[in-house]
Amino acid sequence: MTTTTLTAGAEAAGRALAGALGVVAAVTRGKPLHAAGRTYRATLRIDAPTTGPGVRLLSERGQHPCLVRLSRAMSLPDGWWDIGGFALRVDRAGPGCGPADLLFASTGTGRVGRHLLRLSRQPISEPMTTLLPVHAGASSLLLLIQPIGDDRMGPPRQFELSVGLDGGSWSPVGIVELGDEVPGASPRFDPLVRRLEGTAPPTWVTALREPAYRLARRLGRRSR
């Protein structure tokens, strides 16, 4: 399949997805996905840096202030099958030292499964990846976040961040630790606008994602 054909297919799929989400938003008068969630101040600690992909955030030891939002895609009650969402905003990790947004969703962790959404009764306690690859230097980069420990009394407080290059094995690089919850906060995350410095999405990924994010930006302006 040529790049042009792949991009055209992604554009069509992206428009169809955005159309479906727009219908849901019109019916519910709210966000079509991840409408309910909990937001926390957090810290990302990089303690096993990797220089392979050439991404500044991942290649230097250090601690970084973050914002984390935990959510369920369909906002179903605890115990129901749903897809988990882990949205991460890292201060000064984007181009020009702006913030960078990373979005994770419940998936498998194998070579194929890491790109496939996965339903779970406890989705926040399952592995989540960034699902779609980005270019990082000459490599294809995917990130994995997974909880450390098993806290049955509430959401996990620590998550291990790992890097996967070119579909290979995962390499842990650091820990995200949740701090205080920010009551009532509902920040909007956009990894296309606030991308991680040193990465760029393939053309077909942008074509697939942009219609839905364009809709989300429009809904965000209406809700102000």
Backbone as JSON, one array per atom type, in Angstrom:
{
  "sequence": "MTTTTLTAGAEAAGRALAGALGVVAAVTRGKPLHAAGRTYRATLRIDAPTTGPGVRLLSERGQHPCLVRLSRAMSLPDGWWDIGGFALRVDRAGPGCGPADLLFASTGTGRVGRHLLRLSRQPISEPMTTLLPVHAGASSLLLLIQPIGDDRMGPPRQFELSVGLDGGSWSPVGIVELGDEVPGASPRFDPLVRRLEGTAPPTWVTALREPAYRLARRLGRRSR",
  "N": [[0.85, -1.19, 0.0], [0.61, 2.16, -0.92], [1.95, 5.29, 0.37], [0.3, 7.45, -0.25], [-2.18, 6.22, -0.72], [-2.63, 5.08, 1.8], [-2.81, 7.4, 3.37], [-5.07, 8.63, 2.23], [-7.02, 6.73, 2.87], [-6.9, 6.94, 5.65], [-7.75, 9.58, 6.0], [-10.44, 9.38, 5.17], [-11.42, 7.57, 7.09], [-10.96, 9.1, 9.38], [-12.68, 11.3, 8.98], [-15.14, 9.96, 9.06], [-15.14, 8.99, 11.68], [-15.07, 11.42, 13.11], [-17.54, 12.45, 12.32], [-19.31, 10.6, 13.51], [-18.71, 11.03, 16.21], [-19.53, 13.67, 16.4], [-22.3, 13.43, 16.16], [-22.88, 12.04, 18.53], [-22.06, 13.99, 20.38], [-23.93, 16.0, 19.83], [-26.28, 14.79, 20.65], [-25.84, 14.18, 23.37], [-25.02, 16.61, 24.32], [-22.47, 17.19, 25.22], [-19.01, 16.23, 25.81], [-18.08, 13.72, 23.52], [-16.46, 11.53, 24.07], [-14.61, 10.24, 26.85], [-15.82, 11.87, 28.78], [-16.13, 12.1, 31.53], [-13.83, 12.33, 34.19], [-10.83, 12.23, 36.27], [-8.56, 14.58, 37.46], [-5.12, 15.11, 38.1], [-2.33, 16.63, 39.75], [1.03, 15.85, 38.98], [4.2, 14.08, 38.86], [6.76, 13.39, 36.61], [9.38, 11.22, 36.57], [12.36, 10.71, 35.07], [14.49, 8.15, 35.08], [15.96, 6.2, 33.83], [17.22, 6.96, 31.26], [16.95, 6.98, 27.64], [18.81, 7.22, 24.7], [18.33, 6.57, 22.13], [15.93, 7.3, 20.44], [16.29, 10.05, 20.23], [14.82, 12.0, 21.62], [14.34, 14.7, 23.65], [13.05, 14.73, 26.22], [13.1, 12.05, 26.96], [15.73, 11.36, 27.03], [17.28, 12.41, 29.02], [18.13, 12.41, 32.46], [15.91, 13.38, 35.09], [13.32, 15.36, 36.76], [9.95, 16.15, 36.09], [7.31, 18.43, 36.17], [3.87, 17.59, 35.89], [0.57, 17.1, 34.46], [-2.1, 14.96, 34.92], [-4.79, 13.14, 33.59], [-7.19, 10.82, 34.36], [-9.46, 8.61, 32.89], [-12.49, 7.08, 31.55], [-13.31, 5.84, 28.38], [-16.03, 5.65, 27.52], [-17.25, 6.51, 29.74], [-18.5, 4.75, 31.51], [-19.89, 3.07, 34.45], [-17.84, 1.98, 37.28], [-16.54, -1.3, 37.05], [-17.91, -1.99, 34.77], [-17.37, -2.94, 31.33], [-14.94, -1.12, 29.62], [-12.85, 1.34, 27.98], [-9.76, 2.44, 29.01], [-8.38, 5.7, 29.72], [-5.49, 7.68, 29.74], [-4.28, 10.67, 30.09], [-1.57, 12.77, 29.6], [0.18, 15.63, 30.43], [3.14, 17.23, 30.01], [5.22, 19.56, 31.43], [7.2, 21.91, 29.63], [8.15, 20.11, 27.72], [7.63, 20.21, 25.07], [8.09, 21.62, 21.71], [10.1, 24.57, 21.73], [10.13, 24.67, 24.46], [7.53, 24.52, 25.38], [4.46, 23.04, 26.72], [3.87, 19.47, 26.43], [1.57, 17.12, 25.15], [0.47, 13.83, 25.78], [-1.36, 11.0, 24.89], [-2.8, 8.11, 26.15], [-4.25, 4.86, 25.76], [-6.23, 1.96, 26.65], [-4.71, -1.0, 25.73], [-3.23, -3.98, 24.22], [0.09, -5.33, 24.76], [1.81, -6.57, 23.05], [3.48, -7.0, 19.85], [1.57, -6.55, 17.84], [-0.8, -6.19, 19.34], [-0.36, -3.85, 20.8], [-1.25, -1.83, 19.26], [-3.96, -2.02, 19.23], [-7.14, -1.3, 20.53], [-8.46, -2.17, 23.75], [-10.94, -3.64, 25.71], [-11.81, -3.51, 29.2], [-12.67, -4.44, 32.57], [-11.46, -3.07, 34.6], [-10.07, -0.68, 33.54], [-8.22, 1.39, 34.11], [-6.31, 0.17, 35.55], [-4.89, -1.35, 33.81], [-2.44, -2.04, 31.17], [-1.59, 0.71, 29.02], [-1.17, 2.23, 25.86], [0.29, 4.65, 23.55], [-0.85, 4.06, 21.19], [-0.91, 4.89, 18.34], [1.85, 5.27, 16.13], [4.69, 7.55, 16.24], [7.12, 9.49, 14.43], [10.48, 9.43, 15.42], [13.45, 10.67, 15.09], [15.13, 8.34, 13.15], [13.48, 6.33, 13.81], [10.45, 4.52, 14.65], [8.23, 5.4, 17.12], [6.63, 4.37, 20.1], [4.82, 4.7, 23.12], [4.41, 3.32, 26.39], [2.34, 3.05, 29.22], [1.96, 1.81, 32.46], [0.38, 0.61, 35.44], [1.96, 0.53, 38.68], [2.05, -1.81, 41.18], [-0.97, -2.71, 43.02], [-3.73, -1.21, 43.77], [-6.57, -1.53, 45.38], [-8.27, 0.24, 46.55], [-8.57, 2.57, 45.18], [-7.56, 4.61, 42.33], [-4.43, 3.63, 40.79], [-1.34, 4.95, 42.07], [1.18, 5.22, 41.06], [2.86, 4.95, 37.94], [4.56, 3.16, 35.45], [6.62, 4.29, 32.86], [7.36, 3.37, 29.58], [9.39, 2.82, 26.65], [8.92, 1.96, 23.25], [10.55, 0.98, 20.37], [10.28, 0.84, 16.89], [8.52, -1.32, 16.95], [9.68, -3.09, 18.7], [10.89, -4.62, 21.8], [9.8, -3.45, 25.06], [11.24, -0.72, 26.82], [11.76, 0.35, 30.0], [11.7, 3.72, 31.15], [11.06, 5.57, 33.08], [9.06, 6.92, 35.84], [5.73, 7.86, 36.52], [4.25, 9.7, 38.98], [1.36, 10.21, 40.8], [0.03, 13.15, 42.27], [-1.71, 15.52, 44.21], [-5.24, 15.61, 43.72], [-7.0, 17.61, 41.33], [-9.73, 19.2, 41.87], [-12.68, 19.37, 39.9], [-11.36, 20.1, 37.56], [-11.0, 19.99, 34.03], [-9.16, 19.65, 31.72], [-8.34, 20.05, 28.23], [-6.75, 17.92, 26.02], [-4.36, 17.81, 23.41], [-2.48, 16.21, 21.29], [-1.59, 16.76, 18.73], [-1.36, 19.5, 18.46], [0.14, 20.17, 20.75], [2.76, 18.73, 20.62], [5.24, 16.22, 21.44], [8.54, 17.26, 21.83], [10.96, 16.53, 19.37], [9.6, 14.55, 18.12], [7.35, 13.56, 15.47], [4.2, 13.16, 13.95], [3.35, 10.57, 11.59], [2.16, 11.27, 8.25], [-0.25, 9.95, 7.68], [-1.26, 9.39, 10.21], [-1.8, 11.94, 11.23], [-3.79, 12.64, 9.38], [-5.77, 10.82, 10.1], [-6.36, 11.51, 12.75], [-6.82, 14.31, 12.89], [-9.49, 15.31, 12.05], [-11.19, 14.54, 14.23], [-9.95, 15.83, 16.38], [-10.2, 18.45, 15.55], [-12.95, 18.73, 15.78], [-13.14, 18.44, 18.57], [-11.77, 20.75, 19.41], [-13.51, 22.7, 18.5], [-15.82, 22.13, 20.0], [-14.74, 22.65, 22.49], [-14.37, 25.44, 22.41], [-17.02, 26.26, 22.29], [-17.94, 25.56, 24.79], [-16.92, 27.38, 26.55]],
  "CA": [[0.0, 0.0, 0.0], [1.41, 3.38, -1.0], [1.69, 6.3, 1.41], [-0.86, 8.25, -0.67], [-3.38, 5.42, -0.49], [-2.8, 4.97, 3.24], [-3.26, 8.71, 3.88], [-6.44, 8.82, 1.77], [-7.87, 5.88, 3.7], [-6.93, 7.5, 7.01], [-8.6, 10.78, 5.95], [-11.83, 8.94, 5.13], [-11.75, 7.02, 8.4], [-10.98, 10.2, 10.33], [-13.93, 12.06, 8.79], [-16.25, 9.14, 9.53], [-15.08, 8.99, 13.14], [-15.48, 12.74, 13.59], [-18.99, 12.56, 12.12], [-19.98, 9.82, 14.55], [-18.53, 11.73, 17.49], [-20.35, 14.87, 16.36], [-23.69, 13.02, 16.46], [-22.95, 11.75, 19.97], [-21.97, 15.26, 21.1], [-25.2, 16.71, 19.65], [-27.31, 14.11, 21.44], [-25.54, 14.27, 24.8], [-24.65, 18.0, 24.62], [-21.22, 17.17, 25.97], [-17.9, 15.56, 25.15], [-18.52, 12.39, 23.09], [-15.6, 10.51, 24.67], [-13.86, 10.66, 28.05], [-16.54, 13.03, 29.34], [-15.91, 12.16, 32.98], [-12.49, 11.89, 34.56], [-10.24, 12.85, 37.44], [-7.31, 15.22, 37.08], [-4.15, 15.14, 39.2], [-0.96, 17.1, 39.57], [1.88, 14.66, 38.99], [5.62, 14.25, 38.55], [7.41, 12.37, 35.79], [10.8, 11.08, 36.89], [13.13, 9.91, 34.11], [15.68, 7.64, 35.79], [16.69, 5.27, 32.96], [17.05, 7.61, 29.95], [17.36, 6.3, 26.42], [19.22, 8.2, 23.69], [18.03, 6.03, 20.81], [15.03, 8.07, 19.58], [16.65, 11.46, 20.13], [13.77, 12.82, 22.21], [14.96, 15.33, 24.82], [12.41, 14.32, 27.47], [13.41, 10.65, 27.27], [17.17, 11.11, 26.95], [17.98, 13.06, 30.13], [17.58, 12.21, 33.8], [15.31, 14.58, 35.66], [11.93, 15.34, 37.19], [9.16, 17.07, 35.29], [5.93, 18.63, 36.61], [2.9, 17.08, 34.91], [-0.85, 17.03, 34.75], [-2.61, 13.65, 34.48], [-6.24, 12.95, 33.66], [-7.62, 9.43, 34.22], [-10.85, 8.59, 32.45], [-12.99, 5.95, 30.78], [-13.74, 6.37, 27.08], [-17.48, 5.75, 27.45], [-17.69, 7.0, 31.05], [-19.37, 3.76, 32.14], [-19.58, 2.9, 35.87], [-16.81, 1.02, 37.67], [-16.95, -2.68, 36.91], [-18.4, -2.21, 33.41], [-16.32, -3.0, 30.33], [-14.69, 0.18, 29.03], [-11.47, 1.57, 27.55], [-9.14, 3.43, 29.88], [-7.65, 6.82, 29.13], [-4.47, 8.31, 30.58], [-3.79, 11.86, 29.38], [-0.39, 13.28, 30.31], [0.75, 16.9, 29.95], [4.45, 17.41, 30.64], [5.72, 20.93, 31.28], [8.47, 22.22, 28.95], [8.6, 18.96, 26.94], [7.29, 20.44, 23.68], [8.96, 22.56, 21.0], [10.19, 25.88, 22.36], [9.92, 24.46, 25.91], [6.12, 24.53, 25.73], [3.99, 21.75, 27.23], [3.62, 18.39, 25.48], [0.48, 16.23, 25.53], [0.54, 12.44, 25.36], [-2.61, 10.31, 25.18], [-2.68, 6.66, 26.23], [-5.52, 4.14, 25.84], [-6.08, 0.54, 26.97], [-4.34, -1.86, 24.6], [-2.3, -5.03, 24.57], [1.48, -4.88, 24.8], [2.58, -7.29, 22.05], [3.86, -6.26, 18.64], [0.33, -6.14, 17.18], [-1.79, -5.77, 20.33], [-0.09, -2.5, 21.3], [-1.96, -0.89, 18.37], [-5.38, -2.38, 19.23], [-7.86, -0.96, 21.75], [-8.84, -3.35, 24.52], [-11.91, -3.41, 26.78], [-11.47, -4.11, 30.5], [-13.51, -4.01, 33.69], [-10.65, -2.16, 35.4], [-9.15, -0.21, 32.49], [-7.14, 2.25, 34.6], [-5.29, -0.71, 36.12], [-4.34, -2.16, 32.72], [-1.47, -1.31, 30.34], [-2.1, 1.63, 28.02], [-0.13, 2.75, 24.98], [-0.1, 5.79, 22.73], [-1.67, 3.42, 20.15], [-0.44, 5.2, 16.99], [3.27, 5.62, 16.2], [5.22, 8.83, 15.77], [8.52, 9.44, 14.02], [11.48, 9.99, 16.34], [14.66, 10.39, 14.35], [14.91, 7.33, 12.11], [12.7, 5.24, 14.41], [9.02, 4.64, 14.95], [8.18, 5.42, 18.58], [5.38, 4.18, 20.81], [5.04, 4.75, 24.56], [3.56, 2.45, 27.22], [2.21, 3.4, 30.63], [1.27, 0.75, 33.17], [0.42, 0.87, 36.88], [2.86, -0.2, 39.56], [1.29, -2.23, 42.35], [-2.39, -3.0, 42.84], [-4.45, -0.49, 44.81], [-8.0, -1.79, 45.22], [-9.03, 1.29, 47.22], [-8.65, 3.74, 44.33], [-6.68, 4.51, 41.16], [-3.0, 3.49, 41.1], [-0.66, 6.23, 42.29], [2.42, 5.25, 40.3], [2.79, 4.3, 36.64], [5.86, 3.04, 34.78], [6.64, 4.74, 31.47], [8.33, 2.61, 28.78], [9.56, 3.2, 25.25], [9.04, 0.89, 22.27], [11.06, 1.49, 19.1], [10.14, -0.01, 15.71], [7.78, -2.53, 17.29], [10.5, -3.97, 19.51], [10.56, -4.8, 23.21], [9.62, -2.22, 25.84], [12.34, -0.34, 27.7], [11.31, 1.32, 31.0], [12.54, 4.92, 31.24], [10.74, 6.41, 34.23], [7.87, 6.72, 36.68], [4.8, 8.97, 36.73], [3.65, 9.59, 40.3], [0.25, 11.15, 40.99], [0.0, 13.97, 43.48], [-3.04, 15.92, 44.64], [-6.28, 15.75, 42.71], [-7.43, 18.98, 41.04], [-11.18, 19.05, 41.76], [-13.4, 20.15, 38.9], [-10.55, 20.4, 36.37], [-11.28, 19.18, 32.84], [-8.33, 20.19, 30.64], [-8.42, 19.39, 26.93], [-5.42, 17.53, 25.57], [-4.26, 17.76, 21.95], [-1.09, 15.87, 20.96], [-1.2, 17.3, 17.44], [-0.96, 20.89, 18.71], [1.19, 20.16, 21.77], [3.48, 17.47, 20.39], [6.48, 16.0, 22.17], [9.71, 17.71, 21.06], [11.75, 15.43, 18.82], [8.72, 13.59, 17.45], [6.41, 14.08, 14.47], [3.31, 12.08, 13.52], [3.29, 10.3, 10.16], [1.08, 11.98, 7.57], [-1.52, 9.22, 7.77], [-1.75, 9.53, 11.58], [-2.41, 13.27, 11.29], [-5.03, 12.58, 8.61], [-6.75, 10.05, 10.87], [-6.7, 12.15, 14.02], [-7.15, 15.73, 12.83], [-10.93, 15.65, 12.07], [-11.75, 14.39, 15.57], [-9.39, 16.88, 17.23], [-10.82, 19.69, 15.1], [-14.27, 18.75, 16.43], [-12.93, 18.67, 20.0], [-11.43, 22.16, 19.61], [-14.73, 23.49, 18.31], [-16.66, 21.92, 21.18], [-14.12, 23.34, 23.61], [-14.67, 26.88, 22.31], [-18.44, 26.47, 22.6], [-18.23, 25.34, 26.23], [-16.33, 28.46, 27.37]],
  "C": [[0.88, 1.24, 0.0], [1.04, 4.34, 0.11], [0.47, 7.13, 1.06], [-2.16, 7.51, -0.41], [-3.68, 5.3, 0.99], [-3.34, 6.27, 3.82], [-4.71, 8.97, 3.48], [-7.41, 7.98, 2.59], [-8.0, 6.41, 5.11], [-7.81, 8.74, 7.05], [-10.08, 10.39, 5.96], [-12.28, 8.39, 6.48], [-11.85, 8.12, 9.45], [-12.25, 11.03, 10.22], [-15.13, 11.28, 9.3], [-16.31, 9.12, 11.05], [-15.55, 10.32, 13.7], [-16.98, 12.94, 13.43], [-19.76, 11.82, 13.18], [-19.88, 10.5, 15.91], [-19.38, 13.0, 17.54], [-21.81, 14.56, 16.66], [-23.85, 12.75, 17.95], [-22.93, 13.04, 20.77], [-23.28, 16.04, 21.0], [-26.29, 16.12, 20.53], [-27.09, 14.32, 22.94], [-25.25, 15.68, 25.27], [-23.4, 18.06, 25.5], [-20.12, 16.51, 25.16], [-18.34, 14.16, 24.76], [-17.7, 11.26, 23.68], [-14.88, 11.1, 25.88], [-14.49, 11.88, 28.7], [-16.29, 13.2, 30.83], [-14.51, 11.64, 33.29], [-12.02, 12.61, 35.8], [-8.85, 13.35, 37.07], [-6.4, 15.37, 38.3], [-2.91, 15.93, 38.79], [-0.07, 15.87, 39.71], [3.32, 15.05, 38.7], [6.09, 13.08, 37.7], [8.89, 12.36, 36.13], [11.45, 10.16, 35.86], [14.4, 9.45, 34.8], [16.44, 6.58, 35.01], [16.59, 5.79, 31.52], [17.55, 6.75, 28.79], [17.69, 7.35, 25.37], [18.83, 7.78, 22.29], [17.13, 6.91, 19.95], [15.36, 9.54, 19.43], [15.58, 12.41, 20.61], [14.29, 13.37, 23.53], [14.38, 14.82, 26.13], [12.88, 12.94, 27.92], [14.91, 10.38, 27.39], [17.97, 11.73, 28.1], [17.31, 12.71, 31.45], [16.97, 13.51, 34.32], [13.87, 14.36, 36.1], [11.18, 16.46, 36.49], [7.75, 17.2, 35.86], [4.96, 18.23, 35.5], [1.48, 17.32, 35.38], [-1.33, 15.71, 34.16], [-4.13, 13.64, 34.61], [-6.54, 11.48, 33.4], [-9.09, 9.41, 33.87], [-11.19, 7.26, 31.81], [-13.59, 6.5, 29.49], [-15.24, 6.6, 27.02], [-18.09, 6.2, 28.76], [-18.69, 6.05, 31.71], [-18.96, 3.56, 33.6], [-18.47, 1.89, 36.11], [-17.36, -0.39, 37.57], [-17.53, -3.01, 35.55], [-17.2, -2.23, 32.45], [-16.16, -1.63, 29.67], [-13.22, 0.24, 28.62], [-10.89, 2.69, 28.41], [-8.44, 4.52, 29.1], [-6.7, 7.43, 30.15], [-3.88, 9.46, 29.76], [-2.7, 12.51, 30.22], [0.08, 14.57, 29.64], [2.03, 17.16, 30.73], [4.95, 18.82, 30.37], [7.05, 20.95, 30.53], [9.02, 21.04, 28.14], [8.28, 19.1, 25.45], [8.27, 21.36, 23.0], [8.93, 23.93, 21.66], [9.95, 25.84, 23.85], [8.46, 24.69, 26.32], [5.71, 23.18, 26.28], [3.8, 20.74, 26.1], [2.51, 17.49, 26.02], [0.71, 14.84, 24.95], [-0.74, 11.76, 25.79], [-2.39, 8.8, 25.1], [-4.08, 6.04, 26.33], [-5.25, 2.67, 26.08], [-5.81, -0.27, 25.71], [-3.64, -3.1, 25.14], [-0.89, -4.46, 24.59], [2.36, -5.57, 23.77], [2.79, -6.45, 20.8], [2.64, -5.75, 17.88], [-0.65, -5.54, 18.18], [-1.58, -4.36, 20.86], [-0.78, -1.43, 20.44], [-3.47, -1.14, 18.36], [-6.02, -2.02, 20.57], [-8.39, -2.23, 22.43], [-9.79, -2.95, 25.65], [-11.48, -4.12, 28.06], [-12.47, -3.62, 31.54], [-12.79, -3.03, 34.6], [-9.61, -1.51, 34.48], [-8.01, 0.66, 32.99], [-6.01, 1.41, 35.2], [-4.64, -1.61, 35.08], [-3.29, -1.36, 31.95], [-2.18, -0.43, 29.31], [-0.95, 2.14, 27.17], [-0.64, 3.98, 24.24], [-0.72, 5.35, 21.41], [-1.13, 3.63, 18.73], [1.01, 5.7, 17.05], [3.55, 7.06, 15.79], [6.65, 8.6, 15.32], [9.37, 10.07, 15.1], [12.84, 9.67, 15.74], [14.36, 9.41, 13.23], [14.02, 6.2, 12.6], [11.22, 5.57, 14.47], [8.86, 4.44, 16.45], [6.76, 5.22, 19.08], [5.72, 4.19, 22.3], [4.0, 3.89, 25.28], [3.53, 3.0, 28.64], [1.47, 2.26, 31.31], [1.45, 0.94, 34.67], [1.43, 0.0, 37.6], [2.09, -0.55, 40.82], [-0.18, -2.41, 42.01], [-3.15, -2.38, 44.0], [-5.95, -0.65, 44.6], [-8.86, -0.68, 45.82], [-9.17, 2.55, 46.36], [-7.72, 3.58, 43.15], [-5.23, 4.31, 41.6], [-2.37, 4.87, 41.25], [0.65, 6.34, 41.52], [2.26, 4.44, 39.01], [4.19, 4.29, 36.02], [5.71, 3.44, 33.32], [7.74, 3.97, 30.73], [8.28, 3.07, 27.33], [9.64, 1.95, 24.4], [9.46, 1.47, 20.94], [10.89, 0.44, 18.01], [9.48, -1.35, 16.03], [8.54, -3.5, 18.16], [10.04, -4.03, 20.96], [10.49, -3.45, 23.92], [10.82, -1.98, 26.74], [11.85, 0.7, 28.71], [12.27, 2.51, 31.08], [12.24, 5.75, 32.48], [9.43, 6.07, 34.9], [7.04, 8.0, 36.68], [4.13, 8.74, 38.08], [2.58, 10.66, 40.47], [0.39, 11.88, 42.3], [-1.44, 14.27, 43.87], [-4.01, 15.98, 43.46], [-6.63, 17.23, 42.55], [-8.94, 18.94, 40.83], [-11.78, 19.94, 40.68], [-12.63, 20.45, 37.63], [-10.92, 19.45, 35.23], [-10.48, 19.73, 31.66], [-8.51, 19.39, 29.36], [-7.0, 19.15, 26.41], [-5.43, 17.38, 24.05], [-2.81, 17.48, 21.55], [-0.65, 16.35, 19.59], [-0.72, 18.74, 17.58], [0.21, 20.95, 19.68], [1.95, 18.84, 21.66], [4.76, 17.42, 21.24], [7.66, 16.4, 21.3], [10.55, 16.51, 20.63], [10.92, 14.37, 18.14], [7.85, 14.32, 16.43], [5.52, 12.94, 14.03], [3.45, 11.82, 12.04], [2.09, 11.01, 9.54], [-0.26, 11.28, 7.75], [-2.1, 9.3, 9.17], [-2.42, 10.89, 11.75], [-3.75, 13.28, 10.56], [-6.13, 11.85, 9.37], [-7.25, 10.82, 12.08], [-7.27, 13.56, 13.89], [-8.65, 16.03, 12.81], [-11.55, 15.56, 13.46], [-11.22, 15.48, 16.5], [-9.93, 18.25, 16.84], [-12.2, 19.85, 15.74], [-14.12, 19.07, 17.91], [-12.59, 20.13, 20.28], [-12.67, 23.04, 19.47], [-15.67, 23.36, 19.5], [-16.09, 22.63, 22.38], [-14.4, 24.83, 23.59], [-16.12, 27.17, 22.67], [-18.73, 26.38, 24.08], [-17.67, 26.44, 27.11], [-17.37, 29.5, 27.73]]
}
